[in-house]
Amino acid sequence: MNEIELKSLAKINLGLDVLGRRENGYHDVRMVMQSIYLHDEVKIEKKRREGIEIVSNLRFLPIGEGNIAYKAAHMLIEEFSLEGGVRITLNKHIPVAAGLAGGSSNAAAVLFGMNRLFRLGLSKEELMERGVKLGADVPYCIMRGTVLAEGIGEELKELPPMPKCTVLIAKPPISVSTKVVYEALDAKEISEHPDIDGVIEGLEEGSLKKVASAMGNVLEDVTIPMHPVIEEIKQEMKECGALNAMMSGSGPTVFGLFENRTAAREAQRRIREKSLAGQVYVTSIHGVRRN
């Protein structure tokens, strides 16, 4: 096998709580993560010549050492003294710097793909151990599904699958700095924490409505005042019938959970019509609960 093609899935946070800040700058979190069928295509090809080549459909994407997919490939090449090099093609559909773990998902795909391509024999757990050195979301992107993430995001526990639903993703044309968001959170006292246990109970009961009603993201308290369009998108989704809508990660992407795909399509149309977001996608849950 000289090449492999993979789909790297985006994630949303059904719940995101921050418990404190460590001395090294990382934050202790408690999150419920969910992968969705919005994905990038990642192609990895062996090369005889040494070196890592990154090709992407996005001109602004870093293609050198600043790209986390490059770092993932470099890690395995160095550790296993692999001969030759690799050419990695990233066909991006997941919005960039959007709270959807697109970069982390690409890195996870490279680790998984190179493990297969070069027959390294690493288990999923061994890939996840390497992934956390690249970024806190990478181990989850290897694991996928419905997962409770604790610690800095690397302590993962599989949860009951999410009930079937339609997911609407909308990214407004703004950039949000994760660093700035967490600094703003550190500067204030958290008055109300999201009901992460409520989300987990909803999953255990197979109740989409209970999951949706318990959803919460503590970072909204600092990101929405900076970017009110996030709240506008949330309200638009709810008015169209979303059971709930919330910002994913540190933003600015908003997702809504719908029982009705037609309602999600209508929300998509209205958000585009009002120019609240340029990238608006109707998709679904990966690894749904089977009743």
N, C-alpha and C positions, 0 to 999 in steps of 0.2 A: 504494500500500500504506500503510494507516494503522495497522496493528498486526502484531505478529509473536509467535509462541509458540515457545519453545525448551525443550529439556531440558538442565539443567546437571548434569553427572555428578560423582559423588564420586570420590576417588582413594584408593588405598592405597599404602604404601611396601613394595616387596618387599625393599628393603635401604636402610638409612639410616646413614651414617657422618658424623661430624663431625671435620674435619681441623684446625680451629683457629678462633680468634676474631680478628676484625679490630678495628682501633682504633675504628672507628665503631660497634662493638657487634654488627654482623652476624657470622654464622659461615660459614666455608667448609665446604661439605657435599659429599658424594658419595652420590647416592641413585638407586635405580631406582624410578620412579613407574609406576603402572598405574591406568587409569581403569576403573570398574566400573559396572554398570547399576543403581546406586542413584542416584536423581536427584531434583532439585527441578524444578518447572515455573516458567518465567519468561515472563511476558507483558509486552510493551512496547507501549504505545499512544501515539500522537501526541496532544498537546493544543494547542488554539489559545492558551490562556492560558500565560504563561511560568511556569516552576517545575518542580520534580521532586517527584512524589508517589509514595511507597512504600506499598504495601498488602501485608500478610502474614497468613497463617493463624496465626502465632505472635505472641501479644500482647506477649511480652517482647523481641521483636526490635527493635533501633533502626530508626526509619523516617526519620531525618533525616541530617545530615552524618556521623554516626557509622557509617552503613551503607556498606559498601564498594561495593555496587551503586549507591548514590546518588553516591558519588565517581566511579565510572566514567562515569555519565551526565553529571555536571557537567564532567568533563574534556573530553568530546567537544563538549558544548554550547558551552563557552568557546572551545575551539580553533577550531571551525568556525563560530562565531557563528550557531548554529542558531536559527531563529525558532520561537516557541511553546515548549512544554514536553513532558514525558513523564510518563505514569503507569506505574509498574512494579509488577506483581503477583508476589509471591514465594510460591508454594505449596511450603512446605518439607517435605521428607521426610528429607533428609540430617541426621543429628544435628548439633546446633550445638556449636561449640567442642569438637570431638571428634577432631581429627587427620585429618579426611577432606576438608579443603579446601572445605567447603560454601560459605563466604562468597566465597572466591576464585573458585570455579566460577560463582557468581551474577554476580560482576563480569565474568568472561570472557564470559558469555552476554550481558550488557548491551552490552559493547563490540562483540561480533559482531553482535548484533541491531540496534543503532543504526547500525552501518556499513551493514547491508542496508536498514534502514527509511528512512534519510536519504540513501542512495546516495552515501556518502562516498568510495567507491573505494579503501579501504585494503586492502592485502594482509594475509595472515595474519601475516607477519613484522612489518609495521608495527603491527598490533594488539598483537602480543606486546611490541614496544618500548614501547608506551604502558602495557601491562599491568604491567610490572615496576615502574613508578612507583607502582602501587597496592599491590603485594605480591609477594613472591618466587614464590608458587605460581601467580599469575594467568597468566603466559605458558604454563606447562605446561597449565593448564586450557583454554587456547585451542587448544593443539596436540593434547592427548589421546593415548591409546594407551599404548605401552610405551616409556619414555624414560629415558635417563641424564641426571640433573640434577647440574651441578657449579657452582662459584662459590658464590653465595649461593642458588642454585637456579634462576638465570636462564639459565645456559649449558646448552642442551638438545641432546641427540643422540638421534635415533630409533634404537630397538633392534628386533631381530626380535620379532614378535608373541608374546605369551604363549600357551602351549598351553591348550587348552580345559579348564576346570574349574569347579566350583561354589565360590562364596565365601560364607562365613558371616560376618556382621558383628554384633558385640555391643558395645553401649555401656553400661557400668555407670552407675548414677545418681550420679556424682561429677563434679566439675569439676577440670580440670588447667590450671594456668597455664603456658603455653609459656615465658614469661619466667622463672618460678621454676625450671622444669626445666633450662633452659640455664644459669642461674646456678649450680645445683647441679652440673651437668656441668663448668662452668668451675672449680669449687672442688676437683675431684678429678682424678687422673691417669687417663687412659683406658688400661686395661691390655690390652684386647683389642678389635680393630676388626672389624666385620662383613666377611664375604667377598663384597664387591660383585662382584669379578671372577668368582667362582663362580656368582653369580646370572646374570651376563651370559653365561657359558659354557653354562649350562643353557638359556637362551633361544636361543642360537645352535644348540644341538643339538636344540632342540624337546623337551627332557626336563623334564616337570613335576616329577618326583621330584628331579631335580638342582637345579632352581630352589628348590623347597621346602626341601631340606636345607641350602642355602647361605644362606637368608634370615637376616637379623639386623638389629637396631635398637639402636644404641649408647645411645639415650635410655632404653631399658628399665632400664639399670643404676641410674638415679636415680629413675625414675617408679615402678617396681614396689615398691621399699622404702617409698615414700610411700603407695602404694595397692595392697596385696597382692591385692585382688580381681582385678586384671588377670592375675596369675599363675594364680589359681583358674579364670578363664575359659579361659585358654590350655590348662590341663591337661584341662578338661572337653572341649574340642574335640578334643584329641589322643586322649583315651580313647574318643571316638566315631568315630575313624578319620581325623581330619585328618592330611594328610601333614606339615603343620606349622601352627603358629599363632603370631601375633606382634602386638605393639602397632603401630598405625599412627601415624606422626608422633610428636608428643609425648604422644599419648594423649588420653583413656583408652580409646578404641575398640580392640578386639581383632578381628582377622580370622583365619579359618582357611581353608586350601585343601583341598578335598575332590575326590576322583575320583568319589565316589558321592553323588548328590543326596539319597538316602534317609538316608544317614549324617549329612549336614548337617542334615536336618530333625530327626533324633533329637537331635543336639547342641543345636539350637535349643530343642526341647522341654525338655531337661534344664536348660539355662541359665535358661529362664523359670521352670521349676518350683522351682529353688533360689533364685530371686530375685537372681541374680548380675547381671543386666542387664535393663532395662526395654525397651530398643529392640534387637530381635534380628531380623535380616533375612537371608533366603537369596536370593542374587543370582548374577550371573555376570560374567565378564570382558568388557570392551568391546574389540573389535578382536582376536579370537583368531586363533591360527595355524591355517591350513588345511593338513591333511596330504594 
